[in-house]
Amino acid sequence: MVKIRSQSGWINISYQAYMKEFIKALTAAGITDKHPPHDCRHTFATLLNNAGANPVSVKLCFYVTSR
């Protein structure tokens, strides 16, 4: 199950339903290559890093904690 935010609040959907919607969103954006959702996370982090974002702020965006 995947927890997502909808207009009515947080809901749980199956991974298959999530991927179906994710692929529809990629298609609507004109992206025809296959990409897993995790690629978006990598792209966002890379764009933040390349723009000179504060590394601590980037970590907070991804809920990364030090061990």
PAZAPA-4460 file (N, C-alpha, C; in steps of 0.05 Angstrom, whole numbers, plus 32768, in hexadecimal, padded with zeros to 4 digits):
% residues 67
    n_x    n_y    n_z   ca_x   ca_y   ca_z    c_x    c_y    c_z   seq   type   mol
   8011   7FE8   8000   8000   8000   8000   8012   8019   8000     1      M     A
   8007   802E   7FF3   8015   8047   7FF2   8002   805C   7FFE     2      V     A
   800D   806D   800F   7FFD   8082   801C   8001   809B   800C     3      K     A
   7FEB   80A7   8002   7FED   80BF   7FF2   7FD9   80D4   7FFC     4      I     A
   7FDE   80ED   7FF6   7FCC   8102   7FFE   7FB8   8107   7FE7     5      R     A
   7F9F   8107   7FED   7F8A   810D   7FDA   7F7C   8127   7FE2     6      S     A
   7F69   812F   7FD3   7F5A   8148   7FDA   7F4B   8144   7FF4     7      Q     A
   7F45   812C   7FFC   7F36   8127   8014   7F48   811E   802C     8      S     A
   7F62   811E   8028   7F75   8117   803D   7F86   8100   8034     9      G     A
   7F93   80F3   8047   7FA5   80DD   8042   7F95   80C3   803D    10      W     A
   7F9D   80B4   8028   7F90   809B   8022   7FA5   8086   801B    11      I     A
   7F9E   806D   801E   7FAF   8056   8016   7FA5   804B   7FFC    12      N     A
   7FB8   8046   7FE9   7FB0   803A   7FD0   7FC5   8024   7FCB    13      I     A
   7FBE   8011   7FB9   7FD1   7FFC   7FB3   7FE8   8008   7FA2    14      S     A
   7FFF   7FFA   7FA3   8016   8003   7F93   800F   8002   7F75    15      Y     A
   7FFF   7FEF   7F6D   7FF7   7FED   7F50   7FE6   8005   7F48    16      Q     A
   7FD4   800D   7F59   7FC3   8025   7F53   7FD5   803E   7F53    17      A     A
   7FE8   8040   7F65   7FFA   8056   7F66   800A   8058   7F4C    18      Y     A
   8015   8041   7F44   8026   8041   7F2B   8015   8048   7F13    19      M     A
   7FFC   803F   7F12   7FEB   8046   7EFB   7FE7   8064   7EFA    20      K     A
   7FE3   8071   7F10   7FDF   808E   7F10   7FFA   809C   7F0B    21      E     A
   8010   8091   7F15   802A   809D   7F10   8031   809D   7EF2    22      F     A
   802B   8086   7EE5   8030   8084   7EC8   801E   8097   7EB8    23      I     A
   8005   809A   7EC1   7FF4   80AE   7EB4   7FFF   80CA   7EB6    24      K     A
   800A   80D0   7ECE   8015   80EB   7ED2   802E   80EF   7EC0    25      A     A
   803F   80DB   7EBE   8056   80DD   7EAD   804E   80E1   7E90    26      L     A
   803A   80D2   7E87   8031   80D4   7E6C   8025   80F0   7E66    27      T     A
   8016   80FA   7E79   800A   8115   7E77   8020   812B   7E75    28      A     A
   8037   8125   7E82   804D   8138   7E81   805F   8134   7E68    29      A     A
   8058   8121   7E58   8067   811C   7E3F   8080   810B   7E43    30      G     A
   8081   80FD   7E5A   8098   80EC   7E60   8090   80CF   7E59    31      I     A
   809E   80C4   7E45   8097   80AA   7E3B   80A9   8094   7E45    32      T     A
   80C1   809B   7E50   80D3   8087   7E5B   80C7   807D   7E75    33      D     A
   80CF   8064   7E7C   80C6   8058   7E95   80D7   8063   7EAC    34      K     A
   80CA   806C   7EC0   80D8   8076   7ED8   80C9   806E   7EF1    35      H     A
   80D8   8064   7F05   80CA   805F   7F1F   80C6   8079   7F2E    36      P     A
   80B3   8079   7F40   80AE   8092   7F50   80C8   809C   7F5E    37      P     A
   80D9   808A   7F66   80F1   8092   7F74   8103   80A5   7F63    38      H     A
   8101   80A3   7F48   8110   80B6   7F37   8109   80D3   7F3D    39      D     A
   80F0   80D8   7F43   80E7   80F3   7F49   80F6   80FE   7F62    40      C     A
   80F9   80EC   7F76   8108   80F4   7F8E   8125   80FB   7F88    41      R     A
   8131   80EA   7F77   814D   80F0   7F6F   814F   810A   7F60    42      H     A
   813D   810E   7F4D   813E   8126   7F3D   813A   813F   7F4E    43      T     A
   8127   813E   7F61   8122   8155   7F73   813B   815B   7F83    44      F     A
   8147   8146   7F8F   815F   814A   7F9F   8176   8155   7F8F    45      A     A
   8179   814B   7F76   818E   8155   7F65   818A   8172   7F5E    46      T     A
   8171   817A   7F57   816B   8195   7F50   8171   81A8   7F68    47      L     A
   8169   819F   7F80   816E   81AF   7F98   818C   81B3   7F9C    48      L     A
   819B   819D   7F99   81B8   819D   7F9D   81C5   81B0   7F88    49      N     A
   81BD   81AD   7F6F   81C9   81BD   7F5A   81C2   81DB   7F5D    50      N     A
   81AC   81E1   7F6A   81A4   81FD   7F6E   81B2   8208   7F87    51      A     A
   81C2   81F8   7F95   81D0   8201   7FAD   81BF   8202   7FC6    52      G     A
   81AB   81F1   7FC7   819A   81F0   7FDF   81AA   81E7   7FF7    53      A     A
   81A2   81F1   800E   81AF   81E9   8027   81AC   81CB   802C    54      N     A
   81C2   81BC   802F   81C0   819F   8032   81AD   8196   8049    55      P     A
   81AD   81A5   805F   819B   819E   8075   817E   81A1   806D    56      V     A
   8178   81B5   805D   815C   81B9   8054   8155   81A2   8041    57      S     A
   8168   819A   8030   8162   8184   801D   815B   816B   802D    58      V     A
   816B   8165   8042   8166   814D   8052   814B   814F   805F    59      K     A
   8143   8167   8068   8129   816A   8075   8112   8165   8061    60      L     A
   8117   816C   8047   8102   8167   8033   80FD   8149   8030    61      C     A
   8111   8139   8035   810E   811C   8031   810D   810D   804B    62      F     A
   810A   811B   8062   8107   810E   807C   811F   80FC   8082    63      Y     A
   8136   8103   8079   814E   80F4   807E   815A   80FC   8099    64      V     A
   815F   80E8   80AA   816B   80EE   80C4   8186   80E1   80C6    65      T     A
   8197   80ED   80D5   81B2   80E1   80DA   81AF   80CA   80EE    66      S     A
   81BF   80B6   80EA   81BF   809F   80FD   81D5   80A1   8110    67      R     A
***
